[in-house]
Structure formats: C-alpha cells, structure tokens
Amino acid sequence: MKNDNQRIVITGIGLTSPLGNNLAELREGLLTGKSGIVHTEIRHMGVVAAGLCKFDETKHQPKKMRKRGTRAGAISIYCTKEALIDSKIDFDGVDKNRVGVYLGITEHGNVETENEIHDLYNTHNKDVSFWSHHHNPRTVANNPAGEVTLNMGITGPHYTIGAACAAGNLGIIQGAQQLLLDEVDLAFAGGVSESTETFGIFAAFKAQGALGHHEDPPLATRPLDKDRNGIVVSEGGAVYVLERLSDAKKRGAHIYAEIVGYHSNSDATDFVLPNTERQIECMQFAMKKAGLEASDIDIVSMHATGTNQGDIQECQAVAQVFGNSKNTYVNATKGFIGHAMGAAGALELAGNIPSFTDGYVHPCKKIENLDPECAIPNLVNGEKVAHDSKYILNNSFGMLGINSSLIVKKFAQ
C-alpha cells in the first residue's frame, strides 16, 4: 500500500472554456446541455464555427506584460492563478524553488506570428525592421509555462509538453511524476490552447476535409453522430494544483481527486489516423498500473473529436475494453465545447471530476442519429445519469499517434 508521500492529489482547478471560466460554470453547462460553439470571423477563412473563451486577460497580469506575451500565455496565467486561488495555498510561504509548471500544448505563438506576417505584407511593405523584437520569446516552446513563472515568481522547473491533442493529460501526468520523483513539492499542471485566433489550423483541417461546419454552429460538432463532418476548433485551458497527499493533509486542503493510474504510448502507424489496438493497450496499461479491472471504472471520458475514422476507431477500442462492464458509463465532451487541442484532455477531465460529489455522469451532447459503428454499451446520450462514481478514466489521443489515458479516483483516506 502506498504511503501519503506516494499519493498525488488534486487540490485546485483553474480553467477557461467555451462554457465558462470556472469549474462550476463548465459543469453546469455540461449537465444542462448548453453549447459553447458560435460562429466567428477568421482571417482568410470567413465565418467558421468555433469554441471561444471570454475571460479577463488582465485580471492576473498587467496590460504591459500581456502586450509583450501571447494569448496562450494569458490563458496559462489566468488558469494557474485561478487554480492557486481555488487551492487556498498561502503562496507567499511556499519555496518557489520547489514549484514546477508543466503545461501541455499543441502549438502556440501562431496568433502573434500570423498577425506579424499580416502586418509585414499589408502595412509595412515587407520591411522587416518593423518585425516585433518580442517574436522569439513568444514562440519558443516553453513560452506558456515560462510566462506563468515570470508572473508568479516561480523559480522551480517549467516546460511545456508538446503532445498534440494528448497534451492536457500528459501535462497532468508530468506534474504527478515530478512530485513522485521529489523534484518539486507543488505542481501546476494541465493543458492550454490558443487555437481559435489563428487561421492556419482552420485552413489545415478544412484542407483535410475535417473541419466541422453547419449553418447552426452548435451542430458543427457532432461526435459519434452519423451526420458528423469534422472538428470544431476551440481554445481554452485547465490547470491543476497537484500535491503529495502528505502535504495536502498538513494544510487541511480540499481534495478533488487522487491520481491513481496513467499510461501513454504511440501508434507508430500514421500521421493522423488512429490505431485501435494501441488505444486498447493504453487504457489497459493505465488500469494495470492503478491495480484496477475494467469493471472498476465508472466513467470513460472519450476523446471523440467528431471525425469519421477517429470516432469509429476509439469506439471500437472502448467497446473492446469496457463492453462487458455493466457499471461503466461512457461520455464525451467535445459536442459541447469543441476540440480545445492541447487543453482538451485537461478540460474534459475537469468536466467529469464533479461527478464524485454531485452524483451524476454528464452526457454527450444529444446524438440524434448515432452512427451504428459508434454504438457502444452505456453511452450517456443527451441526459445525465445518476451514478455513484469512484473512478474516471480520461482518454486523450493526438496526431502522430500519441495516446494517453489518465485515471483519477474519488478521494478516500
């Protein structure tokens, strides 16, 4: 049995999402079936469906620093500061050398880079002397996590985890591992994405035939529906305060959940198409590490992007692992908020964690025409289900075949 120094718990959650800027707002939206998808105008693309976040960028940083930094950095700072407030940690008394920041990302800095290129060609007649001297620190890989350390005076380690759309899970996993290795005493961990303010990602998905669209924007994202036509790009972030249970107990912290298992692997088969067998292995290894059987899992949170093959392959994997488990419910979140890329896994886990206290499994957005190839047992479709949940398995998969499964447990002494 693990001692309290070997158990990692979540004691704070800060987020911004297309359904709101805190956990209560996100959870209410998921339980009531609210959509966060709207139409917005994107340069070179026209009107597209997207999941946008509306939070105060300067609530936790001065305007001067925001102007110098990035949208991804602003999301990171907002979520981290909100997580810290939620945790009720006396941060002034914390040794900043023992604090780490681990944030999963897909891409970042694209927003500012595209704006600079636009101005270079349309305003400055290709005179590069007008190119921003802030470009390099905005686009280096560690920027979102680095902006957090600058804002909060954190002198411990910081870096981003580039793990495509599995990044939100991997950020949390990295934070847990660093605590277990005794590299830090406190970890801010999760995932962020600024994707909706860059035209490039919309253009790429459209070129692939994978950009969700509909005249009614909430219907542009329809995971598992036979009439789905692709991904709706969203932005957002979710950052968790992670601590060893021993430290959380010392300060009488509120504990949301305990991290009990995780695994990551690679398909090694295709740039974008998933591999069912590797997804099955990822879930099975995560459960093995947690000492659990499929029947122990109460909620499987699917990645479920709304692409044709992606949904089918994952449904096959989930059905293979959990099809005979009568008490395992399956849900998905992207029908409500779209695909928040590097933030997806962290946001989707956050949306499910309140099930430990409110006693419900949130549904998928109502699937009117369920694809027969996505019909899996105990899929929660359209209406919440009352259930006493103790374990959640959160799936996040990404391009280049990176897979992640993260398991959290309702806290018990």
N, C-alpha and C positions, 0 to 999 in steps of 0.2 A: 504494500500500500504506500502511496506517495505521501511524503510529509508536506507540511504547509509551504515550505520553500520550493517545492517541486510542482506546486499547483498554481496555474496562472488564471487570473480572474479579470473580468471587465468591470471597471468601476466608474466609467464616464463615457458618454457618447455625444458627439457633436456632429451635426450634419446640415447640409443644404441639399434640397431635392426639388424636382418639379411639383411635388405635393406639399412642400413647406420647408421650414428652416429649423425644425427640431423634431425629436422623436415622436412627440405626441401628435404633431400635425401629420407626419408621414403615416403613422399608424391609423389615425382616424380616416385618412384618405383611402387606405387600403381596405379597411373594414367596411367602409360605406360605398366603395366602388367609384370613387372620384377619379377622373383622369387629369393628368398633368400635361397632356400633349396639346399644343397650339400650333397655329400657322405663324411663321415668321419669315421675314425677307432676308435672304442671304446673297451677298455679292456674287455675281455671275451665275447664280442658281435660280433667282426669282423666289417665289413663295414655296416653302417646304414645311413639312411637319417636324416639330422638334419638342424636346422637353427642356424648358428654360428654368433657371433658378433666379429668384428675386430676393437677394439678401443685401444688407448694408455693407458694402466693401470697406467702408472706413469706420465701422463700429469698433474694430480692434487694431486698426493701423492708421497712421496719419496719411493725408492725401498725397504728400510728397513721396512717401515710400510706395504707395500704390501706383503712382505715376511712373516710378522707376521700375517697378516689378511687373508681374504677369497676372493674367486672370487666374491661372492655375495656382499661383502663389496666394492670391487673395482668397480663393476658396480654401486653400490649405490653412491659412492663418485663421480664417473665420471658424472652420470646423474644429481646429485644435484648441482655440481659445474657448469655444463653447463646450468642448469636451472637458477641459480643465475646470471650468465653472461648474459643470454638472457633477464632477467628481468630488468637489468641495475640498480639494487638496490645498493646504497652505503652501503655495508655490514659493513664497519668499523664504521658507525654511528648508527648501529642497536643495541638495547639492546638484547644481546644474551640470557638473561633470558626469553625473550618473543618470542623466536623462537622455534617451535616444528618440530620434524621429525617423520613422520608416513608412514611407508613403508609396503605394502602388500607383503606376501611371501607364497609360498607353502612349500618348505623345503630349508634349506641352511646348509652349513658346511659339506655336504656329500662328496664333492670333496676332501677336505683335509682329512677327515676321511678315505675314501676309499684308498687314497694314503698312509696314515699311516699304515693301516692294510696290504696293499700290501707289504710295506717295512718291516713290522714286521715279516711276514712269509717268504719273499723271500730274504731279505738282512740281517736281524738281528736275525734270528733263534729263533724267538718268545721271544727275550729278551726285556721286557717292559721298561727297563731303557733307551731305545732309543726312547720311545714314546714322542711325542712333548709336551713340557710344555705349548704350545700355544693352545692345544686342547680345553680346557674348554671355554676360551673367543671366540674361533672360532665357537663353536657350541651352545652357549646359544641363546635363542630365539630372543633376542634383537640385535644380532650382526650386521646385515646390517645397521640398523638405528644408532646403537651405534658407528660404525666406522665413519659414517658421522659426528657425534658430536665431536669425537676426532680430526678429520681432520679440522673441521671448527671452533672449539672453541665454539660450541653451548652449552649453559648451561640450556636451557629450556627442556621440556619433550621430550623423544624419546621412541618409541617402534615399534615393528613390529605387523602386523595384520595377524595372521595365518588363512587364509580364503580360502584355496585351490585355485582353479582357478578363484574364485571371488575376490581374494585379491587385484588386481590392482584397481578395483572400490572401494573396501572398504577402501583402504588407502586414496584415494581422499575424500571419504565421511567423514572419521575420521578427516582429516585435516579441512574440512569445518565446522564440528560440533565443534571442539575445538576453532575455530575463533568465531563462534556464541556464544559460552559459555564465551568468553573473557578470555580464559586460555592462549592464545598466540595472538600476533599481526601479525605473519608471520608463514606460514606453508609450509614445504617441504613435499609433499605428492604424493604417487604413488605406484608403484609395481616393484619388481625385481625378476630375476630368473637366477640361475647358472646351470640349469639342464643338459646342454649338456656335461658337463665334468664329469658326474657320470654315471657309468654303471648300477646302481641299478634301475633307473627309466626306462631305456630302457628295462631291463630284466623283470621288472614288467609288463609293457604294452605288451611285447611280450607274457608273460605267460597268460595274459588275452585275447590274440588274438586281441589286439587293437593297435599294433604298425604298423603304415603305412610303406609300403615298395614298391619299384619299381626300376627297373634297370635304369630308368631315374629319378633322385632324385626329380625334381620339380613335378613329377606325383605321388610321395608318399603321398602327402597331397591333397586330392580332396573332400573337404566338399561339401555335397549335391549331389555329383555325384553318380550314381547308382553303379559305379565300385570302390568306395572308400573302403579302407581297414584298416583305423585307423588313429591314431595320429602321427604326426611328432613332436618330441621333439625339442624345441628351447630355446635359452636363450635371455636375454635382460633386458631392464629396461626403465621406463619412470617416471620422477619425475616432478611435477608441483610446481610452486610458487603460493600459494594461499594467497590472501589478502582481507580484507574488502574493499568494493568499496570506502569508505571514505578515506582510506589511499592511495589507488591506485590513486585517483584523486589528492590528495595533491602533489604527486610527478610527475604527468603527465605521468603515466605509460601507455604503450601499453597494451591493454586488448584483450586477445584472445577470451574469452567467459565468460559467467556467469553461475554458478552452480545454477539451479533453482528447482531441484527435485531429489529425490533418495529414494530407499527402498531396504531392504534386508529381506529375510525370509528363512525358512527351509522346506524342503520336508517332513522330518520325515518318509520316506518310505523305503529307500535302501541305501547301502553304495556307489554305483556308478550309478545306473540307475536313470535318471531324472524323474520329476513329472510335467507333462504339466500344471495341474491346479495351482500348486504353482508358476510356471513361469508366468502364466497369471496374477495371483494375484500380483506378484511382479511388473510387468510392470504397472498394473492398479493403484496400490497404489502410485508408483512414479509419475505417471501423476496427480493423485488426489492431492498430496502434492504440485505439481507445478501449480495447477489450470488449467490443460490442458485436452483437449479431444484427442482421437486418431488422429483425422484429423489435429491437430495442429503439430504433429510430422512429420518432413521432412525426416529424416533418422533413420532407425532402424539398428544399428550395431549388427549383430548376434554373439553369442558365437561360434557356428558352428565348432566343433572340427574335424569332419571327421569320427566320429564313427557312426555306423548304427543307433542305437536307439537314441543316443543323438541328431543327426541332425533331425530325424523324429519328436521327441517329441517337440523340440524347434520350428520347422516349424509349427507344429500344434498350438502351443501357439501364435506365431506371426500372423498366419493367423486368429486365433480367435479374436485377439485384433485389428489388422490393416487391415484385409481382405477387408473391405468396405471403406477404406480410400484411395481415388484415388491419393492423392498427397504425400503419404508416400512411400518412396523408401527403399528397404531392401538390405543391402550388408553384406559382411563378409570378414575378413582379413587373416584368417589362411591359406588359399590357397596360399598366397604369402610368409608368414613368418613362418608358422608352429604354434605350440602351445607353447607360451612363459610362460605358467604356471602362476605363481604369477604376472608376468609382463603383461599378455595378455590383461586384461581389460584396463590398463593404456596406453599401446602401441596402441591398436585398437582405443581408443578414440582420441589419438593424430593424428592418420592417417586420421580421419574424420574431425577434427576441421578446417583444412584449407578450407573446403567446404564453410565456412562462407565468405571467401574472394575471392577464385578463381572461385566460381560458379559452381562447379562440384560435383557430387556424385561418389566416386570411385567405381569401380565394384568389384564383386567377381572375382577370377581367373576364366578364361573361363571354364564353366561347359559343357563338351561335351555331357554328357549323363545324363541329370537331372533326379534324382530319382522322379518318379511321386508323391511319398509321401512327397517330399520336394518342390513341385511346388507351390509357393505362389505368390500372385499378386505383381507386381512392383519389382521383384527381378532383381537387376542390374547385368547382366551376361556378363562379358567379355569386355564391352565397357563402358566408363564413360558416365554419363548423365548430361546434363546441367540443373541446377535447383537452384533457389534462396532459400537456406536453412536458416531457423531461429532456428529450434530446432533439436537436436540429442538425441536419446535415445540409450544408450550403455548397452548391456546385457553381463554379465559375470556370469557363473554358475560353481559350483565345486562339488567335491566328498563330501560324507556325506550329500548331498542335500542342499548346501548353494547357495542361489540365490542373485543376485544384479542387479539392474537397476539404471542407473545414467543419468540424463537429463541435458544437457547444452544448453544455448541459445546464439545466436549471440548478442553481446553486443549492447545495446541501452541505451541512457541516461535515 
